[in-house]
Amino acid sequence: MTLGGLRGLLSRAEERARLRRLVADARRGRSGVLVLQGEPGIGKSALLEEAVAEAAGMVVLRATAIEMEAELAFAGLGELVRPVEHLINRLPSAQARALRTALSLEEGHTPDGLTLGAATLTLLTDAAATTPVLVAVDDAHWMDEASTKALLFAFRRLQAEAVAVLVTARDDEDCPFTAAGLPTVQLTGLEPTAAAALVQRVADVPADSEPFKRLYRETAGNPLALLEAASALPDAQVLDGPWPVGPRLTAAYSARLAALPEASRRALTVAAAAYTEEAAVLTAALRRLTLNVEVLQTLEAAHVIDRSGGKVTFAHPLLRAAAYHMAGAEQRREAHRALAGALTDRTGPVDREQRSWHLAAAAAEADPVAAAALADTAARARDRGALPAAVRAYERAADLSPLPVDRGRHLLAAAEVAQLAGRGDQALTLAETATNATDDATVCAGATGLRSQILLLRQPPRRVHDQLVDMAEGLETAHAVPLLVAAAGAACMGGGIAQARVTADRASAFARQDGAALFEKPAALMRAHTMMLSGERREAVAVFDSCEKFLTETDPLSIGVEATSFSAMDLMWLERFPAARTLLERAIRSARRLGASERLVPYLTVLADLQLRTGCWDDAYALAGEGAALAAEVGQPVLQAYAISTSARIEAARGRTAECIEHARQFRRLVEGRGADLVTPYMEAAVGLLDLGSGKDSEAAARLHDLQQQVAASGLGEPAVLQHQPDLIEACLAADDPCGAEAALSELMGQVQRAPSSWGQAVTARCRGLIHADEDAYVEALRHHELLPDPFAKARTDLAYGRFLRRRRKRGAARRPLLAARRVFERLRADPWTGIAERELRAAGFETPTRRNHEPVALTERETQVAVLVAKGHTNREVAATLFLSEKTVEYHLSHIYAKLRVRSRVQLASRLAVGTQHPA
């Protein structure tokens, strides 16, 4: 008797009612997700079967993961969506391509994880457009990682669709489905009454008897354990030894299988070793072992397997595990050889993948054929975006490679993919193992360069600089240059600008030598970055002019994270905003395409800073939130802090004091003891702006004065990096410290004269107007502002100019700049500054209407993303495709956005959001 046939005896009234609600909600158009978690045999699959029966008339998408398929990328996803594959062509083109590539339905470019997850989500919601859908995933703890990521992406985003999701998984901390925060029910043993009814179906054991009490005590009410133990109980007598229950279930199955004829056991080993349940593959493998396929009838009669629909399935997953592990090592290898042979003439991508793993499992020693096949599988897995599967395949290929150089090459490839997947620790270990495996110069250089990239993003910057410089000693020039470039970048992040300049000069000199031409441009760009930080703006411009083609045509992921992200920063500080944005967006697309989360973080965080500086505050806030969350996942605390500081600067300007202070607390915890001295000032500048906008003038002046001393000591000579000096000057004046303001202005003017910029000239002129009450200075400042897409900075100048005119009793003239400032502050939702502008307008005799939306509006990150795209004119379908959501979920978010912002149309929404405008250049 199977558990599926005993659903009515399992009781579990509460769990069964919850399943019925899940299905009923889907019928009413409301999504729901539920994970049933518990030990083997606890009844998870039986409850899943009951949900399937409850879903009569719905579209049921099922997948049962098996242990042997865990290495096969997208095996689970392919099984799940097979009934609705015909809908794939209706998806948005990018999503359809991604899903077809992942499922090996066509060859194509690597699908990025976000697009693939969105395709999975859209496919499920499209399937539910006319008929509600039940997604049933059994034994999810064995689901291959690539499928798991795509499904979790979709499941987390189901909100307003007619889709019910039911997942079963064992108690396992490593199972992503149980660790993902999805609604979960922990199944425990049956109550005694239900347990007694179950036992009495297979044995005459009264519920009040001592055998049943012991049986229940030792099984803790586990249904499968109850059945197995009761079946083994002779004439209701108590066994002398321990019963085959709980963890001994597999042993019980092994004993049951051992009684089968030898031919049946050999056939069963083949079935257990297969990566597919396809009967044709199993039959072909049995013929290769000269086994009569009629043995399958014997196994079916023994209730070990089931044959239907062209598939061979085991009655219970534990039977598969018992059959495989009770066989000897040579018998298992024999089974894998037979299965590999059965797949020889099949040339499909899935068949080639299965064959490579069978060859690997059949190898008792180094096998170059199996190694080559697995390396090919690894490369295709990487190209399909299945990075974890690619890592495992490369590692196994290394194990099977007889030559040291091949072992090193495969291990290095595994390390590179692990780094792209955000597994920095694993990548470091694999890179070190690669260098230990061979003395091949190419492998060693590649491993060393990879380690430098990982260390740069994960460890205290100053320490990384010293480590990388030490690693470069004694290496050939071509191998030393990338290490020195990364070392210079680490020193920059650590605030050691003079030290960074020395190392960058050395790297650039080495790169001009024979054999190192490949690294000449990255080394030159790093040298230009140290020039920018030192205030040598003109010299840096010449370098960027010479590297423009390199930056626009080279794959960003191929030149090192520091070359791309630091160059984008430099272009931003040089006010070449379109070029910086283009570079970052290319890098982000490339990183997303490969799922390279560890490389994605710096690009997101720099783009957030750029969007902040160009008035796209809502874009910036969403990007910073994504960057911070991703940095936390992959262990990049310094970059997480940088992203948080961008969020804090927006919160400071908007007067969201609690959020800004909380981010400051998180920031300090992240950077404490890490020596990230060029990152720390960003948060101090943010809190200084918060104090200034809140009227805490003395606190703002003191904090920003300390900050100025800190950055001066570090050698930072480019005022556009932090942009804090105008705030310092304004705070000093507000705190009645004109001498402090004069000193800060003198220093700022000296820096701007050495390295002129539109921003520097604009704010310097504004500050001259503030200190010297000079109307011509304000007019000059506004002229420079016209060359910049920085509405907040210009509004600050308009505010100061309007205040100046009002105090000169030129009230009529004051209204124009004050009204302009208020309009910008309102659009940016910079509420403290809007309040200041309104007070000035009232003082100028202009009665401002009461603002309906005077309270700070806190949209969630997702709401911000939806609102920005809608405000830019995108349709709901376009928003859904861009943000990897369903259209109904976009509608759901939009209704909340309208309510929070008190708007009724997209036009009104656009007027409320800081989506920014692109500068004509």
N, C-alpha and C positions, 0 to 999 in steps of 0.2 A: 504494500500500500504506500503511495507517495503522499508527500505533504500536500501537494496540489489537490489531491482527492479528499483531504481532510479539513478543508477550509472551515466548514461549519463547526468542526469540533475544537477549533483553536480559541474559541471565545474571543477575547480581546475586543470587547464591545466598544471601548473608547477609541482604539486605533481604527477599527473598521468604520466607525462613524466619521472619523476624520477623513478617511479615504473617500467616503461617499460625498462629504462636503467638498473635497478637492475636485472631484469629477463634476459635481453639480455646479460649482462655481464656474468651471470651464464652459459648461453648457450655457451659462448666463453671460458669458463673455468676460469673465474675470480670471486672470491668470493666478496660478498657485504652484508652489514648489514644495516638495516634502521629501526628506531623506529618512529612510528606515535603516537604523543602525543597530547592529547586534552581532553576537557571536555566531559561528556556523551552526546551522540547524535550528535556529531560534524561531524560524517561521517567516523570515523576510520575503522569500520568494512566494510563499503561499499567499501572503497578503497582497503582493504585487499581482498575482494571478486573479485575486478577487477584484482588484481595481480594474483589471482588464475586462473582466466579465461585467463589471458595473458600467463600463464605458461602451456598451453595445450601441452601435449606430454612430459612434465617433470614429475619427481616423486614429488608429493606434500605431505608433511608431515604437518599435522595440529593438533593444540591443542587449545581448547577454555577453558580458566580457568573460574571457577565459584566460587563464594564467599564461598559456603558451603564446597568446597573441599580444602580450604586453609590449613586445619589441616591435610590432608591426605598426608603423605610423598610420593613423587615421583608419585603422581597422574597425574600431567601434563606431566612429561617425559614419563610415560607409554603410555598415549594417543598419544603423538607425534610420538613415534618410533614404534608403533604397526604395521604399514604397512611394516616395514623392520626388524621386529624381527627375521626373518629367517636368517638374516646376522650376528646375534650376535655370533653364533658359529664359524664364520670365523675370529673373532677378536683374537688378542694375548690372550693367556689363562688367564692371570691375569685380563685383561680388560673384557673379556667375563664373568668371574666369578663375577667381581664387578657389572656389569650391570644386570646380572641375579639375583643376590642377592638383589640389590636395587629395582628391579621391582617385587620382590617376586616370581620369576620364579623358584627359588631354595633356600634352606637354605644354609647359608655359613657364613664365617667370615666377620666382618665389612669391607666394602669397603672404602678405604681412598678416600677423596675428589678428590685428584689429579688423581688417577687411574680411578675413576668413570667419571670425566670430560674428561679424555683422551679417555675412552671408548665411550662416547657420540660423541666426535669429530671424532674418527676413524669410528664409525658407519655412521655418516653423510657423511664423505668423501668416504667410501666404497660404500655407496648407490649412490654417484655421479660419481663413477668410469666409468660407462657406459652411464648413463643418467643424465643430470643436475637435481638438486634438488631445490625445493622451500620449505623452512621452514616457516610456517605461524602460528604465535602465537597470538591469539586474547585475549584481556582483561588480559594482562600479570600482571597487578597490583594485580590480585587475584591468581596468580600462587603460589603453595606451595613452601616454601623456599628451600627445598631439590632439587626440580626440577630446580628452578631458578639458584641455584649455579652451577649445572652441565651444564645447557644450556649456562649460561654466560661464563663459562670456555671455552666451545667449540666455542661460537660465537666470543670471543676475539681472538681466534687463527686461525680462518679461514683466509686464505691468498691467496693461489694459487689453490683453489679447485672450482669445478663447483657447488657452493652452494650459493643460494640467501636466505637471512633471512629477513623476515618482521615481525615486532612486533608491536602490538597496545597496548597502555596503557593510562590510564587517567592521568591528571595532579596530580601528587602525589609525594611529596618529598621523601616519604618512599619507593617508588617503585624502586627496584634494577635495573630494566632495563632502567629506565630513569635517574638513578644516576650513571650508569656505564661508562659514557663517550662514548657511542656508537653514531654513526651518527643519529641525531634526526631531525624530521620535526615537528614543532609546528603548529597544524591545528587551524585555526580560522574560524569565520563564513563566509557564502557565500556572494558573492557580490550581490547587490540588484537585478540585472537582473536574476541571477541564482536562487535567493531566490523567486522571483516572479513566475518564471516558475515552481518551485517546489510547491508553494502554490496553483497555479491554477490547479494542478492535483487533488486537493481534495476540493477546494472551489472556488466560483466565486468571486474573490477579485482582482479587477484591480490593476496593479502595481502603478498607479498614485493616488489611492484612499487613503483617510485618514486612513481607517482601516488597509490597508497594511502597510502604513508608521509606524503606531503605532505598528503593529505586528512585523515589522522588527526591530524597535527600541528596543522593549522589549525582543526580542529573540537574538539580536546581530547576526542574520543570522544563528543561530544553526539549522541545518536541521530537527532534530527530534522535537525540540521545535516548529519550524514553522509548521510541520505537525500536531502535537497535538493541538496547539492553533487554527490553521485554521479549523481543524475538529470540534472544540468546538464553533466556531463562527456561531451564528444563522443568516442565511440570510444576511451575510456580514455586520451585525450591530456591532457596538462597544459595548463591554460588560461594565457594570457599574464598576465592581471591577477589581482587577488584574487578568490577564490571567494566566492559568496554564502552565507557561513556565519556562525555566531556572531551578533553584533549586526546582521548584514546579512540576517538571515532575513526580516524584514519586506519588505526591498527585493526579495528573491527572490519572495516572494508577490505583491508589487505587479506585478512583471514578468509573472508568470503570469496575473494577473487582467487586465492591460492588453490581452492578446490576445483577450479575450472581446468579443462584439458589444456595441455601445453600449447597446442595450435591456437586455442582461443586466447590464451594469455599473450602469445606473441602478437596476435592481431589486435588485442586490446592495447598493447604497448604502442603500436603504430597509431591507433586512433588517439591515444592520449598525447602522443608526440606531435600530432598534426597541428599546424597553425590555422587550419580551416576545418569546418564541419562538412565540406563538400564531399558527398559520397563518391563522386567520380575519382577524386584524388586518392582517397583511401583505398578504393578498389584497385587502382593502378599500382599503388605501393604494395598491396598484398600479393598481387600477381608477381611482382619482382622478387618476393620472398617465397614464391611457389606455394603460397597459402590459398586454399580454396575459399572463395568469398562466402561460401555457405557457413563459415564459422561465425559470420555476423548474425545469422539466424539463431545460433546457439546463445550468443551474448544477449540478443534481444529477448529470447525466451527466459533468460536468467534475470531479466529486468535490470540489466547493467546499462544497456544502450537503448536508444529509440531511433528507428529509421522512418523518416517521413519527409515528404517534400524535397527529396534529393539530398537530405542532410543526415548525418549521423551525430546524435547528441547523447551525452551521458545523462543518466537518470538524476545524478546529483554531482556538483563540482568536486566533492570529496572523492567520488569514485574515480574521476580522472586523475586526481593527485595520487591516490593510492595505486592505481594501475601503473602510472609512470615511475613512481619511486620504488615500488616493490621489484621492478625489473632491474637486472644487473646493468652495469655500465656498458658492457659490450652489446647487450640486447637493445639498450636505448640508442646507441650509436648505429646499430643495424637498422633500427626503425627510421632514424633520421636520414640514413643513406638511401633507404628505399623511397622515402618521401621526396628527397631531392631528385632522385631518378625519375619519379613520377611527374615531376614538374619540369624536366629537362626540355621537353618539346613545346612547352607553353611559354610564350614570350611576352606576356603582359607584364606591366610594371609590378603589380602585386605578386604575380607568380615568381618573378625574378627576385623580389625581396624575400619571399618565403624560402626560395631555393637557397639563397645565400646564407640564411640563418640555419637551415637544415645542414648545409655543408659544414658550417662552423660547429654545430652540435655533434656532427659525426666525426670530427677530427680528434684524434687522441694525442696528436703532437702538431708541431708546426706544419702548416699546409698553405703553400703560396696560392693555390687555386682558390681555396676558401677565403683567404685574406683579401685577394683581389676582388672577389665577388662582394665581400662585405664592404670594402672601401667604396665600391661602386654604389652599393646600397646607401652608405653613409652620405655620399655626395648628393644622391637624389633626394634623400631625406632632408638634407640642408636646403636644397633648392625648392623643396615643397614647404619649407618653413617648419619642419618637424625637428627642431634643434636638439632636444633631449635624445630623441631616437638616433640622430646623427652622431652624437657624442658616444653613445654606447656602441654603435656599429664601428666607429673608428677605433675605440679602445680594444674591441674584440679583434679587429683586423691587425692591430699591433701585436696582440697575444699570439696570433697565428703566423706572423711574418718571421721567416727564418733569418733574414738579413738585418743586422742592427740598424742600417740606414733606413730601411723600410719601417721598422718599429718606431724609430724616432720621427719619421715623416707622418705616420698615422697618429702618433700621440700628439704631435704639434697641431695637426688638423683638429683633433678632438679638443685640444686646449683653446684653439681659436673659436670653435663653435660654442664651447662652454662660455667663453667670455661674451660672445654675442647674445647668448641666452640669459645673461645676467648672473651666471654662476662663477663669480670671481674667484672664490676660494678653490673650487674644483679646477678652474683654469690654471691657477698658480701651481697646484700640485701636478697637473698633467704637463705643464711646461717644464717643470723641474725634472719630471720623469723622462721627458723627451731628451733633455740634455744629458741625462745619465745613461740613456739607451745607446747613444751614438756620439762620435766626435765630428760628425759631418758639419762643416762650417755653416751651410745654409740653414740646417735645422737649428743649430745652436744660436745663430743670429736671430732667427725668427722667434725662438722661444724667449730669448732675452728681450727683444723688442716688445713682445706680448706682455711679459712681466712688467715692463716699464709702464705700459698703458694702464694696466690694472692697478699697480701701486699708486700711480698718479691720482686716480679717482677714489682711492679707498683709505689711504694712510695719511698721517700728518705730513703736510707738504715739505717742510724743511728737512725732515728725516728722509723723505723720498728723494729729495735732491742729492743728499749725501750718498744714499744707497746707489742711485743711478750713476753718479760720477765714479764711484768705486767700481761699479760693474763695467764701466767703459774703459777703465785702465787696462792696458795690455791687449785690447781688441784691435783688429784691423780697422782702418779708418771708416770703411763703409758700414761696419757693424757698430762702431762707437757713436756715429752721428745721431741716429734716432734716440739713443739713450741720453745723449747730451741735450737734445732738443726737449725731450720730456723732462729732464732734470731742470732745465731753465724754466719750463712752465710750472713745475712744482715750486721753485723758488719764488716765482711771481705770486702764486697763490699764498705763499707763506709770508709775503711782505718783504722778502729779501731782494729788492729790486736791483741794487748794485751787484749782488751776488749773481742774480739771474742774468744781468747784462754780460758779466764776465763769461759765464758758461755758454750763453747764446753766441757771443763773439767766437768762442772756441769752436762751437759746433759749426758755425758758418764758415770758418776758415778751413776746417776739416772737409766740409762738403764740397769745397772748390778743388779738392785734390782729385787725382786720378782714381777712378773706381767708385766714387761717391756721388756722382752727378745726380743720381736718383733722389738724393736727399737735399739737393741744393736749395730748392724752393721752400720746403718746410723749414729748413734751418734759417733761411733769409726771413721768412714770415715770423719766426719766433724772435729773431733779432729785432725786427720791426716792432714787435709787441713790447719788448723791453725799452725800445726808444720811446714809444707812446707813453708808457708809464713814467719815464724819466722826463717827459716834457719836450722831447725832440720831435715835435709834430711834423715839421717840414721834411726831415730826413726819412721819417716813416712813410710819408706820402709817396716818395720816390720808389720805395720798395713795393708798395701796394700797386703802383702803376705798372711795375715790371712783372708782377705776379697775377695780374688780373685774369689772363687767359688760363693760368694754372688753376686758380680758384673756381673759375666758371666751368671748366671742362673735366676736372678730375673728380673721380668718385670720392665724396667726402670721407667714406669709411676706410679708404685706402691710404690716407695721409696722416692719420693720427688725430685723436680727439682734440689735442691741444692746438694743432695747426688750424683746424676748422673753427672751433669755438672761440679761440683767442682772436683769430682773424676777424670773425664776425663782430666781436667786441670792438676791435680797433676800427673797423669800418663804421660802427655805430658812433664811436667817439669822434671819428672824422666827419660825421654827419652825412655819410654816404648810406642813408637808410635803405633805399631800394636794393642796393647791392648786398647789404648785410642781411636783409630779409630774404632775398633770393637764395643766398648761400645757406642760410639756416633752414629754409623750407626744403631745399634739395637734400640737405643732410637728414632732416627729420623723415622725409619720404623714404630715403634709402635705409635708415635705421628701422623704420616701421616695417618696411618690406621684408627685412630679414628677421624681424622680431628682436633686434639688437638693443634690448632695454638698457644695458649698461652704457652703451654709447649714446642712447637717445637722451638721457638726462641732461647733459650739458647743453645740448642744442635747445631743448625746451626752456631751460632756465635763462639762457641768453636771449632767446626770442621774447620771453616774458618781459625782460628788462627793456628790450627795444620797443615793444608795444606800449609799455608804460611811458617811455620817453616821447612817443609820438601820439599820445592822447588816446590810444586804444586801451583804456583801462580795463574794461570788462574782458577783452581778449587776454590782456596781461594777467589778470587775476585767475582766469581759468587755466592758462598755461602754467603759471607758477604753482597752482594747486596740483596739477598733473605731475609736474616735475618733482615737487616735494614728495608726493606719494610714491612715485617710482623710485626716487633716490633712497627712500626708506626701505623699499623692498629689496633693492640690490646692494645695500650697504655702502652708500656714498654720503656720509654725514656732512662733509663740507659743501657739496653741491646742494644737499637738502637745505642747509642753512641759507645758502645764497637764494634759493627759490623762496624760502620763507621770508627773507628780507624784502623781496619784491612785493609779496602779499602785504607785508607790514607797511611798506611805503604807501600803498594805495589806501590801506585802512587808516593810516595817519592822516592823509589828506582828506579822507572822508569823515574823519572824526569818530571812527569806530574804535574807541579807546580800549575796550575790554579785549577785542580780538587782537589789536596791535600789541598790547602788553603781553597777552598769552603767547603770541608768536615770538616776542622778544625773549620770553622765558625759555621757550623751546630752542630758539636759536642759540642762546648762551650755553644750554646744556649740550648741544651738538658740537659746538666749536671749542668747548673747554678742554684745554690741554693739547689742542691739535696744532697750535702755532699757525692758524690760518689768518695771519695778520692783515692781509689785504681783503679778506672777506668780512671780518668783524666790523669794519667801519660802516658797511652798508646798513646794518641794523642801528648803529648809533645815529646815523643820519636820519633814519626813519623815526626813531623816538624823538630826536631833536625837532623834526617837523611836527610831530604830534604835540609836543609841548608848545611850540610856537603857535600853532593853530588853536590851541586850547587856552591861550592867554597866559601860559606859564613862562613868561619872558625870561626871568632870571635863570630858571632851570634850563631852558633851551640854550641861553647864552653860555652857561657853564658847561653843559654837555658838549655843545658844538665847538667850544674853545678847546676843550680837552681832545676832541676828535681831530681838530686841526693840528695840534701839536703832535699827535700820534702819527698822522699821515705824513707830516713834514719829516719826522724822524725816519720814516721808512724810505724816503727818497721819492715819493710820489709827486710828480711835477705836472701832471695833466689834470686840470680842474674839472674836466667833463666826466671823469671817472665816477666821482661821488656826487658832484653838484651840490655840495652842502654849504659852500662858502657864502652864497647870497643869503641863506637862512641864518648863518652866523651873524652876518652884518646887520640884518633886520632885527634879530633877537637882541644884539648889543644896543641898538638904538632904542628899542622898546624897553630895555632894562636900564635906560639912562646911562649908557656907557659909550659915549661918542669916541673916546680914545680907542677902545677896543674895536669899534667899527672901522675907524680910520686905519688901524694897523692891519685888520683883515682885508680891507679894500686895497691897501698898498700891496699886500702879498698877492692878491688875486690879479691885480692889474699887471704885476710883473710877470706872472705866469702866462697871462693872455697875450702880452706883448711878445713873449718868446714863442708862444704857440697859438697864433690867432685862430679863432673859430667863431662862427655866427653866434652860438650860444654864449660863449665867453664874452664877446663884445656886447651882446644884448644885456646880460645880467650885470656886467661891469658898469655899463652906462646907467642902468636902473639904480644900482647902488650909489653911483655918483649923485644921481638925482635925489636919492633919499638923504644922503649925508649933507650935500651942499645946497639942497633946495634949488636945483638947476633944471629949469624947464627944458632947455635944449638937450640935456642929457636924456630926459624921458623920450623926447621925440627921436633922438638917435637910437635909443633902445628899441623902440617900436619898429623903426626901419630895419634893424637887424632881425627882429622877431619875424618879419614877413618872409625871411628866407628859411624859416624853420617850421616843421610840422609839430610844434610843441605847444598846444593850446594852454596848458596849465601855466607854463612859464610866462607866456604872453599875457594871460589874464592877471597874473601877479603884477606885471608891469602896468597894465591898465588900471588896476586897483590903486597902485602907488601913485600913478599919475593923476587919477581922479581925486584922490585924497589931497594931493598937492594943490590942484586947482581949486578945490573947495576951500582949503585953508587960505588961499589967496583971494577968496571971495569971488571966484569965477564959477559961480554955481551952475550956470547954464552950460559952460564948457565942460564942467566936471561930469555932467550926467552921461555924456556919450561914452567915455572910457569906463565909467562905473557900470553902466548898463551892459557894455560889452563883457566886462569881467564877470558880472553876475550871470549872464547867459552861459558862459563857458563853465563856471563853477556849478551851475545847476545841471548842465548836461553831464558833467563828470560826477555829479552827486558828491561834490566836495563841500559838504554842508557847513563846516566851520567858516570856510572862506566865503560861501554864499551869504552867511549871516553878517560877516564883516562888510561885504559889499552893500548889503541892504541897509546897514546902519549908516554907512557913508552916504547912500542915496537919500535917506531920510534927512540926514544933516544938511544935504544939499537942497532940501526943500522938495524932494520928489517922493511922493507917497507910493510905496511899492505895495502891490496887492498881496494879500495873505496867501502864502503858498499852500496849496492843498497837500503836497507831498513833502512836508518839512521834516519828517522823521527819516533817519537813515534807513535805506532799504537793503535788506540782507538776502539777496538771492543765493541759492545753493550753487555749487560749482556747475552742476548739470543745467540748472535753470539759466545760469549766466551764458553757458555755451549755446543753448537753444535760443535765448533772447537775442544774442548778438547776431546769429545767422538770420533769424527772422527779420530783425531790424535792417539787415543788409539786403533784404529783398528775396531771400531764398524761400521756396515753397516748403510745405511740411515734408513732402517726399524727399526733396533735396537735403533738408536738415537731417532727416532720418538716415539717409545714405552717408552724410558727412560725419555724423556723430555715432553711427553704428547703433541706431535705435529703430524701433518700429514707428510707423506713422501715428498709430494710436497713442504710443508713449509720448511722442512729440506733442500731440494734442493735449494730453494729460498735463505735461509740464507747462504748456502755453497757458492753460486755464489758470494755473497757480501764479504764473508770471503776471498775467493781466490783473489778477486780484491783488497781488502784492504792490504792483506799481500803479494801480488804480487807472488803468488805461483800457480802452475798448477796441482799439484797432492797431494794425501794424504800423501805421503812420505815427500814431501817438507813441507807440513803443519805441520807434526809432528816435523820436525826439527826447525820450527819457534816458537813453543809453549812451554810454561813452564808447561808441564804436569807432570813433576817429575818422579822419579823412586822410587820404593819401596826398602827399605833397606833389605838385605838378612834375617835379623832377623825377 
